[in-house]
Structure formats: C-alpha cells, structure tokens
Amino acid sequence: MKIVFRVTQESDGGYVAECLSHDIFTEGDSLDELRTNVREAVSAFFFDKPKPDHIGLLF
C-alpha cells in the first residue's frame, strides 16, 4: 500500500502535510521535521493495521 501527502508551505516558513486518502495531518518547521512527523503520524494512524509500504510527499 502507498499513501501520498500533499505538502504546502505556510507563510511563516513551516510546512503542513495532508494525506490524500486518510484523515492524517501533520506539520513541521523544516522539511526534515515534516518528514519525521509524517512517519510518526502514519505509524500512529496505522498502529493496529498493516502499515503502508511507501509514503509519498507531493509538493
């Protein structure tokens, strides 16, 4: 399974990621922080289900 997040940059310089297929949202001050937060959010959302094989970020 693959899931994709749409990434937008906020006016303050931070980033927001919204999953296109599930109710998962997260944010980060940098792209590195955003990537980490996306992985953590996906892990938490799928804690009792099989996790996706691939996570994509769409800018």
CHARMM-style PDB file with segment names, atoms N, HN, CA, C and O in Angstrom:
ATOM      1  N   MET     1       0.841  -1.179   0.000  1.00  0.00      PROA
ATOM      2  CA  MET     1       0.000   0.000   0.000  1.00  0.00      PROA
ATOM      3  C   MET     1       0.886   1.241   0.000  1.00  0.00      PROA
ATOM      4  O   MET     1       1.932   1.280   0.648  1.00  0.00      PROA
ATOM      5  N   LYS     2       0.448   2.240  -0.731  1.00  0.00      PROA
ATOM      6  HN  LYS     2      -0.402   2.208  -1.257  1.00  0.00      PROA
ATOM      7  CA  LYS     2       1.163   3.514  -0.812  1.00  0.00      PROA
ATOM      8  C   LYS     2       0.199   4.624  -0.425  1.00  0.00      PROA
ATOM      9  O   LYS     2      -0.958   4.620  -0.847  1.00  0.00      PROA
ATOM     10  N   ILE     3       0.668   5.576   0.377  1.00  0.00      PROA
ATOM     11  HN  ILE     3       1.608   5.580   0.721  1.00  0.00      PROA
ATOM     12  CA  ILE     3      -0.146   6.752   0.671  1.00  0.00      PROA
ATOM     13  C   ILE     3       0.654   7.999   0.305  1.00  0.00      PROA
ATOM     14  O   ILE     3       1.884   8.005   0.337  1.00  0.00      PROA
ATOM     15  N   VAL     4      -0.078   9.047  -0.041  1.00  0.00      PROA
ATOM     16  HN  VAL     4      -1.078   9.042  -0.067  1.00  0.00      PROA
ATOM     17  CA  VAL     4       0.548  10.280  -0.508  1.00  0.00      PROA
ATOM     18  C   VAL     4       0.032  11.451   0.318  1.00  0.00      PROA
ATOM     19  O   VAL     4      -1.156  11.541   0.626  1.00  0.00      PROA
ATOM     20  N   PHE     5       0.951  12.344   0.670  1.00  0.00      PROA
ATOM     21  HN  PHE     5       1.916  12.271   0.420  1.00  0.00      PROA
ATOM     22  CA  PHE     5       0.621  13.569   1.389  1.00  0.00      PROA
ATOM     23  C   PHE     5       0.855  14.767   0.479  1.00  0.00      PROA
ATOM     24  O   PHE     5       1.865  14.840  -0.220  1.00  0.00      PROA
ATOM     25  N   ARG     6      -0.085  15.701   0.496  1.00  0.00      PROA
ATOM     26  HN  ARG     6      -0.906  15.642   1.064  1.00  0.00      PROA
ATOM     27  CA  ARG     6       0.106  16.989  -0.187  1.00  0.00      PROA
ATOM     28  C   ARG     6       0.779  17.922   0.807  1.00  0.00      PROA
ATOM     29  O   ARG     6       0.289  18.104   1.922  1.00  0.00      PROA
ATOM     30  N   VAL     7       1.902  18.514   0.408  1.00  0.00      PROA
ATOM     31  HN  VAL     7       2.301  18.366  -0.497  1.00  0.00      PROA
ATOM     32  CA  VAL     7       2.685  19.390   1.280  1.00  0.00      PROA
ATOM     33  C   VAL     7       2.535  20.833   0.808  1.00  0.00      PROA
ATOM     34  O   VAL     7       2.694  21.130  -0.376  1.00  0.00      PROA
ATOM     35  N   THR     8       2.227  21.726   1.749  1.00  0.00      PROA
ATOM     36  HN  THR     8       2.098  21.485   2.711  1.00  0.00      PROA
ATOM     37  CA  THR     8       2.164  23.150   1.449  1.00  0.00      PROA
ATOM     38  C   THR     8       3.045  23.902   2.444  1.00  0.00      PROA
ATOM     39  O   THR     8       3.191  23.506   3.600  1.00  0.00      PROA
ATOM     40  N   GLN     9       3.621  24.983   1.964  1.00  0.00      PROA
ATOM     41  HN  GLN     9       3.502  25.305   1.024  1.00  0.00      PROA
ATOM     42  CA  GLN     9       4.445  25.810   2.833  1.00  0.00      PROA
ATOM     43  C   GLN     9       3.583  26.948   3.382  1.00  0.00      PROA
ATOM     44  O   GLN     9       2.873  27.624   2.638  1.00  0.00      PROA
ATOM     45  N   GLU    10       3.661  27.138   4.674  1.00  0.00      PROA
ATOM     46  HN  GLU    10       4.237  26.588   5.278  1.00  0.00      PROA
ATOM     47  CA  GLU    10       2.910  28.192   5.342  1.00  0.00      PROA
ATOM     48  C   GLU    10       3.636  29.529   5.190  1.00  0.00      PROA
ATOM     49  O   GLU    10       4.820  29.561   4.858  1.00  0.00      PROA
ATOM     50  N   SER    11       2.937  30.609   5.430  1.00  0.00      PROA
ATOM     51  HN  SER    11       1.974  30.582   5.700  1.00  0.00      PROA
ATOM     52  CA  SER    11       3.536  31.939   5.299  1.00  0.00      PROA
ATOM     53  C   SER    11       4.657  32.175   6.315  1.00  0.00      PROA
ATOM     54  O   SER    11       5.545  32.994   6.080  1.00  0.00      PROA
ATOM     55  N   ASP    12       4.616  31.453   7.450  1.00  0.00      PROA
ATOM     56  HN  ASP    12       3.894  30.788   7.641  1.00  0.00      PROA
ATOM     57  CA  ASP    12       5.664  31.609   8.466  1.00  0.00      PROA
ATOM     58  C   ASP    12       6.899  30.761   8.173  1.00  0.00      PROA
ATOM     59  O   ASP    12       7.866  30.785   8.934  1.00  0.00      PROA
ATOM     60  N   GLY    13       6.866  30.005   7.061  1.00  0.00      PROA
ATOM     61  HN  GLY    13       6.080  29.986   6.443  1.00  0.00      PROA
ATOM     62  CA  GLY    13       8.011  29.186   6.677  1.00  0.00      PROA
ATOM     63  C   GLY    13       7.875  27.723   7.026  1.00  0.00      PROA
ATOM     64  O   GLY    13       8.651  26.903   6.536  1.00  0.00      PROA
ATOM     65  N   GLY    14       6.909  27.371   7.861  1.00  0.00      PROA
ATOM     66  HN  GLY    14       6.279  28.037   8.259  1.00  0.00      PROA
ATOM     67  CA  GLY    14       6.691  25.978   8.214  1.00  0.00      PROA
ATOM     68  C   GLY    14       5.975  25.235   7.102  1.00  0.00      PROA
ATOM     69  O   GLY    14       5.607  25.822   6.085  1.00  0.00      PROA
ATOM     70  N   TYR    15       5.779  23.935   7.302  1.00  0.00      PROA
ATOM     71  HN  TYR    15       6.078  23.457   8.128  1.00  0.00      PROA
ATOM     72  CA  TYR    15       5.150  23.082   6.301  1.00  0.00      PROA
ATOM     73  C   TYR    15       3.996  22.305   6.920  1.00  0.00      PROA
ATOM     74  O   TYR    15       4.024  21.950   8.099  1.00  0.00      PROA
ATOM     75  N   VAL    16       2.978  22.048   6.096  1.00  0.00      PROA
ATOM     76  HN  VAL    16       2.955  22.336   5.138  1.00  0.00      PROA
ATOM     77  CA  VAL    16       1.824  21.251   6.502  1.00  0.00      PROA
ATOM     78  C   VAL    16       1.682  20.115   5.503  1.00  0.00      PROA
ATOM     79  O   VAL    16       1.806  20.320   4.296  1.00  0.00      PROA
ATOM     80  N   ALA    17       1.419  18.906   6.014  1.00  0.00      PROA
ATOM     81  HN  ALA    17       1.318  18.739   6.995  1.00  0.00      PROA
ATOM     82  CA  ALA    17       1.203  17.737   5.158  1.00  0.00      PROA
ATOM     83  C   ALA    17      -0.175  17.153   5.448  1.00  0.00      PROA
ATOM     84  O   ALA    17      -0.535  16.918   6.602  1.00  0.00      PROA
ATOM     85  N   GLU    18      -0.939  16.924   4.379  1.00  0.00      PROA
ATOM     86  HN  GLU    18      -0.647  17.115   3.442  1.00  0.00      PROA
ATOM     87  CA  GLU    18      -2.282  16.360   4.479  1.00  0.00      PROA
ATOM     88  C   GLU    18      -2.343  15.116   3.602  1.00  0.00      PROA
ATOM     89  O   GLU    18      -2.063  15.178   2.405  1.00  0.00      PROA
ATOM     90  N   CYS    19      -2.707  13.994   4.200  1.00  0.00      PROA
ATOM     91  HN  CYS    19      -2.934  13.944   5.172  1.00  0.00      PROA
ATOM     92  CA  CYS    19      -2.826  12.754   3.447  1.00  0.00      PROA
ATOM     93  C   CYS    19      -4.024  12.846   2.510  1.00  0.00      PROA
ATOM     94  O   CYS    19      -5.083  13.338   2.898  1.00  0.00      PROA
ATOM     95  N   LEU    20      -3.858  12.371   1.274  1.00  0.00      PROA
ATOM     96  HN  LEU    20      -2.997  11.971   0.959  1.00  0.00      PROA
ATOM     97  CA  LEU    20      -4.917  12.452   0.278  1.00  0.00      PROA
ATOM     98  C   LEU    20      -5.940  11.334   0.409  1.00  0.00      PROA
ATOM     99  O   LEU    20      -7.031  11.431  -0.153  1.00  0.00      PROA
ATOM    100  N   SER    21      -5.610  10.276   1.139  1.00  0.00      PROA
ATOM    101  HN  SER    21      -4.723  10.197   1.595  1.00  0.00      PROA
ATOM    102  CA  SER    21      -6.512   9.122   1.200  1.00  0.00      PROA
ATOM    103  C   SER    21      -6.992   8.764   2.606  1.00  0.00      PROA
ATOM    104  O   SER    21      -7.908   7.955   2.757  1.00  0.00      PROA
ATOM    105  N   HSD    22      -6.389   9.351   3.625  1.00  0.00      PROA
ATOM    106  HN  HSD    22      -5.646  10.008   3.502  1.00  0.00      PROA
ATOM    107  CA  HSD    22      -6.778   9.062   5.009  1.00  0.00      PROA
ATOM    108  C   HSD    22      -6.794  10.377   5.792  1.00  0.00      PROA
ATOM    109  O   HSD    22      -6.234  11.382   5.353  1.00  0.00      PROA
ATOM    110  N   ASP    23      -7.440  10.354   6.949  1.00  0.00      PROA
ATOM    111  HN  ASP    23      -7.895   9.539   7.306  1.00  0.00      PROA
ATOM    112  CA  ASP    23      -7.514  11.556   7.786  1.00  0.00      PROA
ATOM    113  C   ASP    23      -6.254  11.702   8.637  1.00  0.00      PROA
ATOM    114  O   ASP    23      -6.285  11.514   9.853  1.00  0.00      PROA
ATOM    115  N   ILE    24      -5.148  12.039   7.979  1.00  0.00      PROA
ATOM    116  HN  ILE    24      -5.123  12.192   6.991  1.00  0.00      PROA
ATOM    117  CA  ILE    24      -3.866  12.216   8.661  1.00  0.00      PROA
ATOM    118  C   ILE    24      -3.322  13.586   8.283  1.00  0.00      PROA
ATOM    119  O   ILE    24      -3.187  13.901   7.101  1.00  0.00      PROA
ATOM    120  N   PHE    25      -3.013  14.392   9.278  1.00  0.00      PROA
ATOM    121  HN  PHE    25      -3.123  14.136  10.239  1.00  0.00      PROA
ATOM    122  CA  PHE    25      -2.462  15.733   9.086  1.00  0.00      PROA
ATOM    123  C   PHE    25      -1.288  15.901  10.034  1.00  0.00      PROA
ATOM    124  O   PHE    25      -1.303  15.374  11.146  1.00  0.00      PROA
ATOM    125  N   THR    26      -0.278  16.629   9.602  1.00  0.00      PROA
ATOM    126  HN  THR    26      -0.266  17.057   8.698  1.00  0.00      PROA
ATOM    127  CA  THR    26       0.830  16.957  10.488  1.00  0.00      PROA
ATOM    128  C   THR    26       1.537  18.185   9.937  1.00  0.00      PROA
ATOM    129  O   THR    26       1.244  18.645   8.833  1.00  0.00      PROA
ATOM    130  N   GLU    27       2.477  18.713  10.726  1.00  0.00      PROA
ATOM    131  HN  GLU    27       2.714  18.339  11.623  1.00  0.00      PROA
ATOM    132  CA  GLU    27       3.217  19.892  10.308  1.00  0.00      PROA
ATOM    133  C   GLU    27       4.627  19.834  10.860  1.00  0.00      PROA
ATOM    134  O   GLU    27       4.930  19.027  11.739  1.00  0.00      PROA
ATOM    135  N   GLY    28       5.486  20.695  10.336  1.00  0.00      PROA
ATOM    136  HN  GLY    28       5.239  21.350   9.622  1.00  0.00      PROA
ATOM    137  CA  GLY    28       6.859  20.776  10.809  1.00  0.00      PROA
ATOM    138  C   GLY    28       7.462  22.111  10.436  1.00  0.00      PROA
ATOM    139  O   GLY    28       7.041  22.743   9.467  1.00  0.00      PROA
ATOM    140  N   ASP    29       8.449  22.539  11.205  1.00  0.00      PROA
ATOM    141  HN  ASP    29       8.790  22.025  11.992  1.00  0.00      PROA
ATOM    142  CA  ASP    29       9.118  23.812  10.948  1.00  0.00      PROA
ATOM    143  C   ASP    29      10.087  23.727   9.774  1.00  0.00      PROA
ATOM    144  O   ASP    29      10.381  24.738   9.136  1.00  0.00      PROA
ATOM    145  N   SER    30      10.585  22.522   9.485  1.00  0.00      PROA
ATOM    146  HN  SER    30      10.346  21.701  10.004  1.00  0.00      PROA
ATOM    147  CA  SER    30      11.508  22.305   8.365  1.00  0.00      PROA
ATOM    148  C   SER    30      11.056  21.053   7.615  1.00  0.00      PROA
ATOM    149  O   SER    30      10.210  20.304   8.103  1.00  0.00      PROA
ATOM    150  N   LEU    31      11.618  20.829   6.436  1.00  0.00      PROA
ATOM    151  HN  LEU    31      12.306  21.437   6.039  1.00  0.00      PROA
ATOM    152  CA  LEU    31      11.256  19.626   5.681  1.00  0.00      PROA
ATOM    153  C   LEU    31      11.705  18.357   6.400  1.00  0.00      PROA
ATOM    154  O   LEU    31      11.003  17.346   6.372  1.00  0.00      PROA
ATOM    155  N   ASP    32      12.863  18.405   7.040  1.00  0.00      PROA
ATOM    156  HN  ASP    32      13.433  19.226   7.063  1.00  0.00      PROA
ATOM    157  CA  ASP    32      13.325  17.238   7.803  1.00  0.00      PROA
ATOM    158  C   ASP    32      12.365  16.920   8.940  1.00  0.00      PROA
ATOM    159  O   ASP    32      12.020  15.758   9.160  1.00  0.00      PROA
ATOM    160  N   GLU    33      11.935  17.946   9.663  1.00  0.00      PROA
ATOM    161  HN  GLU    33      12.215  18.889   9.485  1.00  0.00      PROA
ATOM    162  CA  GLU    33      10.994  17.744  10.765  1.00  0.00      PROA
ATOM    163  C   GLU    33       9.653  17.239  10.222  1.00  0.00      PROA
ATOM    164  O   GLU    33       9.022  16.373  10.828  1.00  0.00      PROA
ATOM    165  N   LEU    34       9.225  17.777   9.093  1.00  0.00      PROA
ATOM    166  HN  LEU    34       9.737  18.480   8.601  1.00  0.00      PROA
ATOM    167  CA  LEU    34       7.964  17.337   8.492  1.00  0.00      PROA
ATOM    168  C   LEU    34       8.026  15.864   8.121  1.00  0.00      PROA
ATOM    169  O   LEU    34       7.083  15.122   8.393  1.00  0.00      PROA
ATOM    170  N   ARG    35       9.112  15.429   7.507  1.00  0.00      PROA
ATOM    171  HN  ARG    35       9.879  16.031   7.286  1.00  0.00      PROA
ATOM    172  CA  ARG    35       9.255  14.017   7.137  1.00  0.00      PROA
ATOM    173  C   ARG    35       9.171  13.118   8.370  1.00  0.00      PROA
ATOM    174  O   ARG    35       8.497  12.088   8.349  1.00  0.00      PROA
ATOM    175  N   THR    36       9.851  13.508   9.433  1.00  0.00      PROA
ATOM    176  HN  THR    36      10.399  14.344   9.451  1.00  0.00      PROA
ATOM    177  CA  THR    36       9.798  12.738  10.680  1.00  0.00      PROA
ATOM    178  C   THR    36       8.381  12.698  11.228  1.00  0.00      PROA
ATOM    179  O   THR    36       7.903  11.645  11.650  1.00  0.00      PROA
ATOM    180  N   ASN    37       7.707  13.846  11.223  1.00  0.00      PROA
ATOM    181  HN  ASN    37       8.096  14.702  10.880  1.00  0.00      PROA
ATOM    182  CA  ASN    37       6.349  13.916  11.756  1.00  0.00      PROA
ATOM    183  C   ASN    37       5.365  13.121  10.912  1.00  0.00      PROA
ATOM    184  O   ASN    37       4.425  12.533  11.447  1.00  0.00      PROA
ATOM    185  N   VAL    38       5.567  13.096   9.603  1.00  0.00      PROA
ATOM    186  HN  VAL    38       6.331  13.573   9.168  1.00  0.00      PROA
ATOM    187  CA  VAL    38       4.701  12.296   8.724  1.00  0.00      PROA
ATOM    188  C   VAL    38       4.854  10.819   9.069  1.00  0.00      PROA
ATOM    189  O   VAL    38       3.858  10.108   9.205  1.00  0.00      PROA
ATOM    190  N   ARG    39       6.090  10.353   9.211  1.00  0.00      PROA
ATOM    191  HN  ARG    39       6.899  10.931   9.101  1.00  0.00      PROA
ATOM    192  CA  ARG    39       6.308   8.940   9.564  1.00  0.00      PROA
ATOM    193  C   ARG    39       5.660   8.604  10.902  1.00  0.00      PROA
ATOM    194  O   ARG    39       5.036   7.551  11.036  1.00  0.00      PROA
ATOM    195  N   GLU    40       5.797   9.483  11.895  1.00  0.00      PROA
ATOM    196  HN  GLU    40       6.304  10.338  11.786  1.00  0.00      PROA
ATOM    197  CA  GLU    40       5.193   9.246  13.208  1.00  0.00      PROA
ATOM    198  C   GLU    40       3.669   9.253  13.133  1.00  0.00      PROA
ATOM    199  O   GLU    40       3.015   8.429  13.773  1.00  0.00      PROA
ATOM    200  N   ALA    41       3.098  10.173  12.360  1.00  0.00      PROA
ATOM    201  HN  ALA    41       3.629  10.842  11.840  1.00  0.00      PROA
ATOM    202  CA  ALA    41       1.643  10.256  12.227  1.00  0.00      PROA
ATOM    203  C   ALA    41       1.086   9.015  11.534  1.00  0.00      PROA
ATOM    204  O   ALA    41       0.043   8.495  11.931  1.00  0.00      PROA
ATOM    205  N   VAL    42       1.776   8.543  10.503  1.00  0.00      PROA
ATOM    206  HN  VAL    42       2.623   8.966  10.180  1.00  0.00      PROA
ATOM    207  CA  VAL    42       1.339   7.338   9.800  1.00  0.00      PROA
ATOM    208  C   VAL    42       1.432   6.138  10.729  1.00  0.00      PROA
ATOM    209  O   VAL    42       0.519   5.314  10.766  1.00  0.00      PROA
ATOM    210  N   SER    43       2.507   6.032  11.466  1.00  0.00      PROA
ATOM    211  HN  SER    43       3.248   6.702  11.436  1.00  0.00      PROA
ATOM    212  CA  SER    43       2.666   4.930  12.409  1.00  0.00      PROA
ATOM    213  C   SER    43       1.554   4.935  13.455  1.00  0.00      PROA
ATOM    214  O   SER    43       1.018   3.880  13.794  1.00  0.00      PROA
ATOM    215  N   ALA    44       1.210   6.097  13.959  1.00  0.00      PROA
ATOM    216  HN  ALA    44       1.645   6.954  13.683  1.00  0.00      PROA
ATOM    217  CA  ALA    44       0.148   6.203  14.964  1.00  0.00      PROA
ATOM    218  C   ALA    44      -1.215   5.868  14.349  1.00  0.00      PROA
ATOM    219  O   ALA    44      -2.015   5.173  14.975  1.00  0.00      PROA
ATOM    220  N   PHE    45      -1.486   6.347  13.145  1.00  0.00      PROA
ATOM    221  HN  PHE    45      -0.835   6.912  12.637  1.00  0.00      PROA
ATOM    222  CA  PHE    45      -2.772   6.104  12.497  1.00  0.00      PROA
ATOM    223  C   PHE    45      -2.969   4.615  12.218  1.00  0.00      PROA
ATOM    224  O   PHE    45      -4.072   4.093  12.376  1.00  0.00      PROA
ATOM    225  N   PHE    46      -1.906   3.938  11.804  1.00  0.00      PROA
ATOM    226  HN  PHE    46      -1.010   4.362  11.676  1.00  0.00      PROA
ATOM    227  CA  PHE    46      -1.979   2.520  11.445  1.00  0.00      PROA
ATOM    228  C   PHE    46      -1.466   1.617  12.567  1.00  0.00      PROA
ATOM    229  O   PHE    46      -0.985   0.517  12.295  1.00  0.00      PROA
ATOM    230  N   PHE    47      -1.558   2.059  13.816  1.00  0.00      PROA
ATOM    231  HN  PHE    47      -1.949   2.952  14.037  1.00  0.00      PROA
ATOM    232  CA  PHE    47      -0.970   1.299  14.924  1.00  0.00      PROA
ATOM    233  C   PHE    47      -1.528  -0.117  15.035  1.00  0.00      PROA
ATOM    234  O   PHE    47      -0.813  -1.021  15.469  1.00  0.00      PROA
ATOM    235  N   ASP    48      -2.775  -0.330  14.656  1.00  0.00      PROA
ATOM    236  HN  ASP    48      -3.355   0.404  14.303  1.00  0.00      PROA
ATOM    237  CA  ASP    48      -3.378  -1.660  14.780  1.00  0.00      PROA
ATOM    238  C   ASP    48      -3.712  -2.279  13.420  1.00  0.00      PROA
ATOM    239  O   ASP    48      -4.462  -3.252  13.340  1.00  0.00      PROA
ATOM    240  N   LYS    49      -3.145  -1.703  12.351  1.00  0.00      PROA
ATOM    241  HN  LYS    49      -2.536  -0.913  12.416  1.00  0.00      PROA
ATOM    242  CA  LYS    49      -3.390  -2.182  10.983  1.00  0.00      PROA
ATOM    243  C   LYS    49      -2.052  -2.301  10.261  1.00  0.00      PROA
ATOM    244  O   LYS    49      -1.055  -1.737  10.713  1.00  0.00      PROA
ATOM    245  N   PRO    50      -2.019  -3.020   9.159  1.00  0.00      PROA
ATOM    246  CA  PRO    50      -0.771  -3.067   8.374  1.00  0.00      PROA
ATOM    247  C   PRO    50      -0.382  -1.659   7.901  1.00  0.00      PROA
ATOM    248  O   PRO    50      -1.220  -0.901   7.412  1.00  0.00      PROA
ATOM    249  N   LYS    51       0.872  -1.335   8.054  1.00  0.00      PROA
ATOM    250  HN  LYS    51       1.553  -1.950   8.451  1.00  0.00      PROA
ATOM    251  CA  LYS    51       1.368  -0.009   7.679  1.00  0.00      PROA
ATOM    252  C   LYS    51       1.672   0.056   6.178  1.00  0.00      PROA
ATOM    253  O   LYS    51       1.988  -0.965   5.567  1.00  0.00      PROA
ATOM    254  N   PRO    52       1.577   1.238   5.587  1.00  0.00      PROA
ATOM    255  CA  PRO    52       1.896   1.386   4.162  1.00  0.00      PROA
ATOM    256  C   PRO    52       3.354   1.032   3.873  1.00  0.00      PROA
ATOM    257  O   PRO    52       4.233   1.222   4.714  1.00  0.00      PROA
ATOM    258  N   ASP    53       3.588   0.519   2.679  1.00  0.00      PROA
ATOM    259  HN  ASP    53       2.874   0.365   1.996  1.00  0.00      PROA
ATOM    260  CA  ASP    53       4.947   0.199   2.239  1.00  0.00      PROA
ATOM    261  C   ASP    53       5.701   1.446   1.806  1.00  0.00      PROA
ATOM    262  O   ASP    53       6.928   1.503   1.884  1.00  0.00      PROA
ATOM    263  N   HSD    54       4.949   2.446   1.347  1.00  0.00      PROA
ATOM    264  HN  HSD    54       3.952   2.400   1.284  1.00  0.00      PROA
ATOM    265  CA  HSD    54       5.584   3.651   0.808  1.00  0.00      PROA
ATOM    266  C   HSD    54       4.763   4.877   1.197  1.00  0.00      PROA
ATOM    267  O   HSD    54       3.533   4.857   1.148  1.00  0.00      PROA
ATOM    268  N   ILE    55       5.459   5.942   1.581  1.00  0.00      PROA
ATOM    269  HN  ILE    55       6.458   5.958   1.620  1.00  0.00      PROA
ATOM    270  CA  ILE    55       4.831   7.225   1.892  1.00  0.00      PROA
ATOM    271  C   ILE    55       5.403   8.248   0.919  1.00  0.00      PROA
ATOM    272  O   ILE    55       6.615   8.454   0.872  1.00  0.00      PROA
ATOM    273  N   GLY    56       4.538   8.887   0.146  1.00  0.00      PROA
ATOM    274  HN  GLY    56       3.553   8.720   0.184  1.00  0.00      PROA
ATOM    275  CA  GLY    56       4.971   9.887  -0.812  1.00  0.00      PROA
ATOM    276  C   GLY    56       4.587  11.297  -0.355  1.00  0.00      PROA
ATOM    277  O   GLY    56       3.550  11.502   0.275  1.00  0.00      PROA
ATOM    278  N   LEU    57       5.444  12.256  -0.686  1.00  0.00      PROA
ATOM    279  HN  LEU    57       6.286  12.090  -1.198  1.00  0.00      PROA
ATOM    280  CA  LEU    57       5.166  13.661  -0.411  1.00  0.00      PROA
ATOM    281  C   LEU    57       5.031  14.387  -1.746  1.00  0.00      PROA
ATOM    282  O   LEU    57       5.935  14.337  -2.581  1.00  0.00      PROA
ATOM    283  N   LEU    58       3.922  15.048  -1.940  1.00  0.00      PROA
ATOM    284  HN  LEU    58       3.188  15.089  -1.262  1.00  0.00      PROA
ATOM    285  CA  LEU    58       3.627  15.776  -3.160  1.00  0.00      PROA
ATOM    286  C   LEU    58       3.718  17.257  -2.880  1.00  0.00      PROA
ATOM    287  O   LEU    58       2.939  17.790  -2.090  1.00  0.00      PROA
ATOM    288  N   PHE    59       4.672  17.941  -3.527  1.00  0.00      PROA
ATOM    289  HN  PHE    59       5.305  17.508  -4.169  1.00  0.00      PROA
ATOM    290  CA  PHE    59       4.886  19.369  -3.278  1.00  0.00      PROA
ATOM    291  C   PHE    59       4.181  20.203  -4.320  1.00  0.00      PROA
ATOM    292  OT1 PHE    59       4.245  21.431  -4.275  1.00  0.00      PROA
TER     293      PHE     59
END
